Amino acid sequence: MKLTFDPRYNIAYLRLKDKTTQVETLHISESMNIDLAPDGTIYGIELLNANKQLRDHESKNLVVENSATGKSAVVSLK
């Protein structure tokens, strides 16, 4: 799994697996698209206006936490 963020366009993409075939993009809302394989497998989730959706409202950062270890990392989305 990989999360990418492009601040130029304010778009984030959560890639769950590599695309090995054509995907169908489902438009879920004005701020979210989901890429599906023909068998219904989710390849990725695209977030438009990503910094607003991903950031912690107090610090304006993305906090990624491993619930198994309790370790976390902070990424600035400014």
N, C-alpha and C positions, 0 to 999 in steps of 0.2 A: 504494500500500500504506500502511496506517495501523495503528499499534498503540495501543490505548487500554487504560487500567488504571483500575479503580474500586476504590480502597482500602477503601471501605465494605463491599463484598461480596467483596473479594479476587479479582476476576475480570479477566482480560485478554482482549482480542479482537484478533486479527490479521486485519484486513480486507484481502483481496487485491484485491477489486473491489467496486463497488457492486452491491447486490442489485437486479436488474431483473425478477425473476420469483420465484415461490414456490421455496423451498429445502427440501431434506430435511436434517434434522439427524441425523447419525450419532453415536451414543453410543459413543465409542472406549474410554473408561475412566472411572473415577470422577472423573478430573481433566481430561478432554479431550472436546470435541465438535467435529465438523467439519460445516460447512454446505455442501451440494452442490446444484448446479442439476440440472435433469432430464437435461442432457447430460453430467453427470459433472464439470463444472467446479467447482473449489473456490472458494467465495466467501469463506470465513473459517474461522478456527480459534479456538475458545473454550477458554481455560485457566482451570480452577477451582483454587483454592489457588495463585493465580498468583505471588505473591511468592516462594514456595518453589521454583517451577519456573523462574522467570526470573532470579532474582538470582545474582550471583557469590557463591559460598559464603564467600569471605573478607571481602568488603566489604559484602555484602547489597545491592548495587546492580545494576541492569541496565546492561550495557555494549553499546552499539550501535556496530558498526564497519563502515565502508565499506571492503571489501577492495580496491577499485580504487584508492582514494586514500590508504588507511592512516589516515584521520581517524576519530576515535571521539567518542562522547558518552556521558556517564554520567547515569543517571536513578536517583534514590533510590526504593526500594520498601519503605521502612520503614513 
